[in-house]
């Protein structure tokens, strides 16, 4: 049985600075750069989205979430998370996501072809939901450096990364409560990432993948 979403006290204690009950902090304040091998890098900004509990509740209640099925070998299995996707020509489900897109474009000085164009949402309802090792290597990211941001609301879950060639340790970053992680450089080609399932009791989390056009 899946549990209903209940905002955490940590999120509720955040001090919103806007009449909508949320705000983005200055992206450069507290941004931590992690240099990876093979020309890849990460930027991590903890607590970037303040008032994230309200954003989480809005997304849970208003996004037209869908469950997907995929064939694995000789059987069809249900994808262990709920999904939604928004393109550049349609309204995004919360103004905080639109503001995040604009802030990323401005901070990194992205030219038009590399600016954030889509928001892919994944709702991990509990520890039984996750996503296997993969890279966003469909489209331009197969041969170009691209920037992909992940904005997380809800209870923290680990985002794990490891080099595609198997060399080096696996890195883990717990993300939730308005945290932002940006993967840049060659990260999509040279590193894989996943959200591991866990037997520990964990609350729901939504991650928002902010990608440029032509990358999936």
C-alpha positions in Angstrom: 0.0 0.0 0.0 1.3 3.4 -0.9 1.3 6.2 1.7 -0.2 9.6 1.0 2.1 12.6 0.8 2.5 14.6 4.1 4.8 17.6 4.2 7.8 17.3 6.5 8.4 19.7 9.4 11.7 20.6 7.7 9.9 21.9 4.6 7.2 23.6 6.6 9.7 25.5 8.7 11.2 27.2 5.6 10.6 30.9 5.4 9.0 31.8 2.0 9.8 35.2 0.6 6.9 35.5 -1.9 3.2 35.8 -1.6 2.9 32.4 -3.4 4.7 30.7 -0.4 8.0 29.8 -2.2 11.2 31.5 -3.4 14.5 30.6 -5.0 17.7 31.6 -3.2 20.6 33.2 -5.1 22.0 30.3 -7.1 25.6 31.3 -6.7 25.3 31.4 -2.9 26.4 28.0 -1.5 26.8 26.4 -4.9 29.4 23.6 -4.6 31.3 22.4 -7.6 32.4 18.7 -7.8 34.9 17.9 -10.5 34.5 14.4 -11.9 36.7 12.4 -14.2 36.5 12.5 -18.0 35.5 16.2 -18.3 32.3 15.8 -16.2 31.3 18.0 -13.3 28.4 18.6 -10.8 27.1 21.7 -9.1 25.1 21.2 -5.9 23.0 23.9 -4.3 21.3 22.8 -1.1 17.9 24.2 -0.2 17.7 26.4 -3.3 13.9 26.2 -3.4 12.5 27.5 -0.2 8.9 26.6 0.7 9.3 23.4 -1.3 6.7 21.5 0.8 4.0 23.6 -0.8 5.4 23.1 -4.3 5.5 19.3 -3.6 1.8 19.3 -2.5 0.8 21.3 -5.5 2.6 18.9 -7.9 1.2 15.8 -6.2 -2.4 17.2 -6.4 -2.5 18.8 -9.9 0.0 17.1 -12.2 -1.6 14.4 -14.5 0.7 11.7 -13.3 0.9 8.5 -15.5 2.1 5.0 -14.8 4.1 3.4 -17.6 4.8 -0.2 -18.6 7.9 -1.5 -20.3 8.9 -4.8 -21.8 11.8 -6.5 -20.1 12.9 -9.7 -21.8 9.8 -11.9 -22.0 7.5 -9.9 -19.8 5.9 -6.4 -19.3 6.7 -4.6 -16.0 5.3 -1.5 -14.5 7.8 1.4 -14.3 8.5 1.9 -10.5 7.6 5.6 -10.4 5.0 8.0 -11.7 5.9 10.3 -14.6 4.9 13.6 -16.3 6.6 15.7 -18.9 6.2 19.4 -20.0 7.7 20.9 -23.2 8.7 24.5 -24.0 5.4 25.4 -25.6 3.1 24.5 -22.8 2.5 26.0 -19.3 4.6 24.3 -16.6 2.7 23.0 -13.6 4.1 25.5 -11.0 5.7 28.9 -11.3 8.7 27.7 -9.2 9.7 25.4 -12.1 9.5 28.2 -14.6 11.6 30.4 -12.3 14.2 27.6 -11.9 14.5 27.3 -15.7 15.1 31.0 -16.1 17.6 31.1 -13.2 19.6 28.2 -14.7 19.7 29.8 -18.1 20.9 33.1 -16.6 23.4 31.7 -14.2 25.2 29.5 -16.7 24.8 32.0 -19.6 23.4 29.4 -21.9 23.1 30.1 -25.6 19.6 29.5 -27.1 20.2 25.9 -28.3 21.4 24.9 -24.8 18.8 26.6 -22.7 16.4 24.5 -20.5 13.4 23.5 -22.7 11.6 20.7 -20.9 10.7 19.5 -17.4 10.5 15.8 -16.8 8.9 14.9 -13.5 9.4 11.7 -11.6 7.3 10.9 -8.4 9.1 8.4 -6.2 6.3 7.4 -3.8 8.3 5.4 -1.4 11.4 3.2 -1.2 10.0 0.7 -3.7 10.2 3.3 -6.4 13.5 4.1 -8.2 15.3 4.3 -11.5 18.0 2.0 -12.8 21.5 3.1 -13.9 21.4 5.2 -17.1 22.6 8.4 -18.7 20.5 11.0 -20.6 22.1 10.0 -23.9 19.2 10.3 -26.3 19.8 13.1 -28.8 22.6 15.7 -28.7 24.0 14.5 -25.4 25.4 11.4 -27.2 28.2 13.6 -28.7 27.9 17.1 -27.1 28.4 18.5 -23.6 25.0 19.4 -22.2 23.7 20.8 -18.9 20.9 18.9 -17.0 19.5 20.2 -13.7 17.6 18.1 -11.2 15.4 20.0 -8.7 14.1 17.8 -5.9 11.2 18.3 -3.5 10.0 16.0 -0.7 11.9 13.6 1.4 15.6 13.1 0.4 16.6 10.1 -1.8 20.1 9.2 -2.9 21.1 10.1 -6.5 24.1 7.8 -7.2 26.7 8.3 -10.0 29.4 6.0 -11.3 31.7 6.2 -14.4 30.5 4.4 -17.5 33.8 2.6 -17.8 33.5 1.2 -14.3 36.6 2.9 -12.9 36.3 4.9 -9.7 33.9 4.8 -6.7 30.2 5.3 -6.8 29.2 8.7 -5.5 25.9 9.4 -3.6 24.1 12.7 -3.1 20.9 12.8 -1.0 18.5 15.2 -2.7 15.3 16.6 -1.4 13.7 19.6 0.4 14.4 22.0 -2.5 18.0 20.8 -3.4 19.4 21.4 -6.9 22.0 19.2 -8.6 23.3 20.2 -12.0 25.2 17.7 -14.2 27.5 19.3 -16.8 30.4 18.8 -19.1 30.6 15.2 -20.4 28.5 13.8 -17.5 25.7 12.3 -19.6 28.2 10.5 -21.8 30.8 9.4 -19.3 28.8 8.8 -16.1 25.7 6.9 -15.3 23.2 7.9 -12.5 20.4 6.2 -10.7 18.0 6.5 -7.8 18.4 3.1 -5.9 15.4 1.4 -4.4 15.6 1.0 -0.6 14.0 -1.1 2.1 14.3 1.8 4.6 11.1 3.7 5.3 11.3 6.9 3.2 8.7 9.4 2.3 7.8 10.6 -1.2 10.0 12.7 -3.4 9.5 14.4 -6.8 12.5 15.2 -9.0 12.3 17.6 -11.8 14.7 17.1 -14.7 15.4 20.3 -16.5 16.9 19.5 -19.9 17.7 21.4 -23.1 15.9 20.7 -26.3 16.8 17.4 -28.0 18.1 15.6 -24.9 16.3 12.8 -23.1 
